[in-house]
Amino acid sequence: MADACLERLAHRAAGRAYLKARLDLSPQQLAIWQEVDAISRESDRGERQDCAKLPPEAADPSILQRLDTAEGQAARQLDHLRKISDALRRLTATLSTEQQKLIEQSTPPFPF
């Protein structure tokens, strides 16, 4: 479970790096991107700490353990969305039509 959790983090970070390279950001856009990326990396650090608490191999958690994990993930995601929303909206407002197409088709679907 811990490995799968860390794998998700790695894929999200790779998606952000790929998207940044493809967007070819202007200096103004880059400043906003750095804010978006900093918020994402902060969220990743919290998730990495939670990953470390998971058992290294797939265990058969109880329904209550699964519930606790799901609640924690949902709370973390909501907190992250609230933090990143303004910066991501400001970034997308500065993007050209071509850049917007790239960010809309980014992989993973939400690398932030």
FIMI-762389 format. One record per residue (C-alpha): residue number from 1; residue in one letter; x, y, z. Coordinates in nm, 3 decimals. Example, Ala and Ser with C-alpha at 12.3 -4.5 7.8 and 13.67 -1.06 7.14 Angstrom:
<nodes>
- 1; A; 1.230; -0.450; 0.780 .
- 2; S; 1.367; -0.106; 0.714 .
</nodes>
This chain:
<nodes>
- 1; M; 0.000; 0.000; 0.000 .
- 2; A; 0.280; 0.242; 0.083 .
- 3; D; 0.449; 0.172; -0.250 .
- 4; A; 0.129; 0.238; -0.445 .
- 5; C; 0.082; 0.562; -0.254 .
- 6; L; 0.436; 0.676; -0.336 .
- 7; E; 0.387; 0.572; -0.698 .
- 8; R; 0.081; 0.803; -0.723 .
- 9; L; 0.290; 1.090; -0.589 .
- 10; A; 0.566; 1.023; -0.839 .
- 11; H; 0.320; 1.015; -1.130 .
- 12; R; 0.164; 1.345; -1.024 .
- 13; A; 0.507; 1.511; -0.992 .
- 14; A; 0.607; 1.375; -1.333 .
- 15; G; 0.282; 1.505; -1.481 .
- 16; R; 0.355; 1.855; -1.350 .
- 17; A; 0.711; 1.849; -1.485 .
- 18; Y; 0.591; 1.728; -1.825 .
- 19; L; 0.316; 1.987; -1.840 .
- 20; K; 0.553; 2.269; -1.743 .
- 21; A; 0.792; 2.168; -2.021 .
- 22; R; 0.513; 2.147; -2.279 .
- 23; L; 0.350; 2.478; -2.184 .
- 24; D; 0.664; 2.682; -2.261 .
- 25; L; 0.560; 2.943; -2.006 .
- 26; S; 0.628; 3.316; -2.036 .
- 27; P; 0.802; 3.487; -1.741 .
- 28; Q; 0.465; 3.614; -1.612 .
- 29; Q; 0.312; 3.266; -1.640 .
- 30; L; 0.619; 3.105; -1.484 .
- 31; A; 0.580; 3.315; -1.169 .
- 32; I; 0.223; 3.189; -1.125 .
- 33; W; 0.329; 2.833; -1.218 .
- 34; Q; 0.588; 2.840; -0.940 .
- 35; E; 0.313; 2.928; -0.693 .
- 36; V; 0.095; 2.642; -0.821 .
- 37; D; 0.390; 2.403; -0.805 .
- 38; A; 0.484; 2.512; -0.451 .
- 39; I; 0.129; 2.448; -0.330 .
- 40; S; 0.132; 2.108; -0.501 .
- 41; R; 0.469; 2.013; -0.351 .
- 42; E; 0.347; 2.117; -0.005 .
- 43; S; 0.045; 1.891; -0.047 .
- 44; D; 0.270; 1.611; -0.174 .
- 45; R; 0.483; 1.636; 0.142 .
- 46; G; 0.177; 1.583; 0.360 .
- 47; E; 0.065; 1.290; 0.147 .
- 48; R; 0.416; 1.141; 0.157 .
- 49; Q; 0.400; 1.147; 0.538 .
- 50; D; 0.066; 0.969; 0.522 .
- 51; C; 0.211; 0.715; 0.277 .
- 52; A; 0.483; 0.636; 0.530 .
- 53; K; 0.214; 0.537; 0.781 .
- 54; L; 0.070; 0.272; 0.549 .
- 55; P; 0.183; -0.090; 0.560 .
- 56; P; 0.453; -0.162; 0.298 .
- 57; E; 0.263; -0.453; 0.145 .
- 58; A; -0.099; -0.492; 0.057 .
- 59; A; -0.270; -0.586; 0.377 .
- 60; D; -0.636; -0.660; 0.424 .
- 61; P; -0.746; -0.353; 0.622 .
- 62; S; -1.068; -0.358; 0.815 .
- 63; I; -1.368; -0.159; 0.698 .
- 64; L; -1.295; 0.100; 0.969 .
- 65; Q; -0.932; 0.134; 0.859 .
- 66; R; -1.047; 0.184; 0.500 .
- 67; L; -1.301; 0.441; 0.616 .
- 68; D; -1.038; 0.631; 0.815 .
- 69; T; -0.802; 0.628; 0.517 .
- 70; A; -1.072; 0.747; 0.279 .
- 71; E; -1.177; 1.027; 0.516 .
- 72; G; -0.817; 1.141; 0.553 .
- 73; Q; -0.760; 1.140; 0.177 .
- 74; A; -1.081; 1.332; 0.111 .
- 75; A; -0.997; 1.595; 0.372 .
- 76; R; -0.645; 1.633; 0.233 .
- 77; Q; -0.777; 1.666; -0.125 .
- 78; L; -1.035; 1.926; -0.026 .
- 79; D; -0.772; 2.127; 0.162 .
- 80; H; -0.541; 2.110; -0.139 .
- 81; L; -0.815; 2.218; -0.383 .
- 82; R; -0.898; 2.516; -0.165 .
- 83; K; -0.533; 2.619; -0.150 .
- 84; I; -0.458; 2.575; -0.521 .
- 85; S; -0.781; 2.703; -0.673 .
- 86; D; -0.695; 3.073; -0.688 .
- 87; A; -0.343; 3.025; -0.825 .
- 88; L; -0.456; 2.771; -1.085 .
- 89; R; -0.738; 2.999; -1.198 .
- 90; R; -0.494; 3.290; -1.234 .
- 91; L; -0.256; 3.071; -1.433 .
- 92; T; -0.520; 2.945; -1.674 .
- 93; A; -0.639; 3.303; -1.732 .
- 94; T; -0.294; 3.387; -1.872 .
- 95; L; -0.265; 3.087; -2.104 .
- 96; S; -0.292; 3.107; -2.481 .
- 97; T; -0.545; 2.891; -2.664 .
- 98; E; -0.274; 2.635; -2.744 .
- 99; Q; -0.154; 2.627; -2.384 .
- 100; Q; -0.509; 2.582; -2.260 .
- 101; K; -0.550; 2.282; -2.489 .
- 102; L; -0.235; 2.130; -2.337 .
- 103; I; -0.343; 2.185; -1.979 .
- 104; E; -0.690; 2.046; -2.050 .
- 105; Q; -0.546; 1.720; -2.182 .
- 106; S; -0.272; 1.690; -1.919 .
- 107; T; -0.172; 1.350; -1.786 .
- 108; P; -0.242; 1.252; -1.516 .
- 109; P; -0.582; 1.418; -1.533 .
- 110; F; -0.510; 1.649; -1.241 .
- 111; P; -0.134; 1.668; -1.182 .
- 112; F; -0.169; 1.945; -0.927 .
</nodes>
